[in-house]
Amino acid sequence: MNRIFKAGRKHFSRGAMAGLVVAIASLFVPPVAAQETAIRIAPVPAEAMPDGFTFAAVGDLIYLRPILPVLESRSPRMLALLREADLTFGNFETMAIDMAHFEGSPQALSGGSWMYADPRVVGDVRDMGFDIVSLANNHSTDWGVEGLAETERRLTDAGLVFAGTGPTLQGARSPRFHHAPQGRVSLVDAASSFTAMSPAGDPVGAVPGRAGLNPLRVDRIAIVRPDQLEQLRAIAGQEDEAETVRLFGRSFRAGTQPDGTLAWTFEPNESDVAGNLLAIRQGRQYSNFAVYSLHNHEPGNDSDTPADFAIAFARRAIDAGADAFVGHGPHILRGIEIYRGRPIFYSLGNFAMMNNALEALPGDFYERLGIEPGEATVGEILQGRAERSFSDSRQFESVIAVSRFEGGQVAEIRLYPIDLGVDATGIDRGVPRLATGATARRILETMQRLSEPFGTTVVIANGVGIIRP
């Protein structure tokens, strides 16, 4: 064999031999792509909006029938505030579906009522001046994924950018973008208050994904006396000494309340926290202004103090790159905090509260209220429900918050009080207008009181609340 090889070598020149060696060696060199896998993750530079950029924000838009001509006539100054801002945001808390041609159905679980609106309201919301809206809330799947898909399509067709829902979890959680004249805006939206069927899911292998909302799941933990916790531990048969006891699907932890009342704490799901913070960071890297929106009712609709987790998470959202954090959900106002030069609105209340405008109700609603269909009109049923569950004047008082930014930080916030007419009757109830007189003063004094614990001073001048950090 050696003789054959040696004989073969005679037929190779030195140059040919060298070429063969190079060719063989190249087989063991990794491709360029493989060489580039080990990289250093680097921060992405991002520019802020130009000085003077203004951002208007409101809370819940429970806006169920098109009444823009009425608002144009009665509240032109209010509309001007929304339209003149460089960017305007609100929480679209309904489904826009054409009931005559709707192919879905009301779901067994709803966010309270089964909320739906005349599809024409989408055009109204756009023409009021809104640019971006959140869609993750406790009513996102009242009418199933079919109702959600129709609403998403109508918002897109109208040119309104929405976030918080999508065909998969990744789609619902991803930032969405709006192109303003001054620069690009990102919006990430989530909900901590929702029905069990609402969260979106990602595909795994052969299993498809699930449409729904971007969740920020929280564990509600009741704080009880130490002796009560040990009693609960014994009932649960929990032998370890963990600080949290689980019983009947609930969590309990030891603590003390000075007045002896039951207290709650909330722990967010760390996977949801990480996913939302990553989405905020990515959105800010690809925009000049990042908005994060959270729909949360915790600790309850009667509390004007934010839940502990919401305060901590809002600050983490700002740390991740959000230029503004907008909370909504409890239907009442909560305080405002300025954190690292960015505004945190813990709740801006209701901008529209037209839940009495529903024209049809599913059978589940009649059964829940103990009323037979045909026993009363829809209006009579909703009026009775409003008197029982929606008679708190705080639910009909809110603000439009207009923030002006300089050097990438908020320089001033102006709060314009809004009156939804708690004492109005019929279809006028829940329709927004600028508040005046004693009502305006009361709303702004409420914002003073609620914001003071966060170190925020609200000065009242000429019927407007002013915050200057």
Buried (B, 14 or more C-beta within 10 A) or exposed (E): EEEEEEEEEEEEEEEEEEEEEEEEEEEEEEEEEEEEEEEEEEEEEBEBBBEEBBBBBBBBBBBBBBBBEEBEEBBEEBBEBBBEBBBBBBBBBBBBBEEEEBEBEBBEBBBBBBBBBBBBBBBBBBBBBBBBBBBBBBBBBBBBBBBBBBBBEBBEEBEBBBBBBBBBBBBBBBBBBBEBEBBBBBBBBBBBBBBEBBBBBBEEEEEEBBBBBBBBBBBBBBBBEEEBBEBBBEEBEBEEEEEBBBBEEEBBBBBEEEEEEEBBBBBBBEEBBEBBBEBBBBBBBEBBBBBBBBBBBBBEBEBBBBBBBBBBBBBBBBBBBBBBBBBBBBBBBBBBBBBEBBBBBBBBBBBBBBBBBBEEBBEBBBEEEEBEEEEBEBBEBBBEBBEEEBEEEBBBBBBBBBBBBBEBBBBBBBBBBBBBBBEBEEBBBBBBBBBEEEBBBBBBBBBBEBBEEBEBEBEBEEBBBBBEB
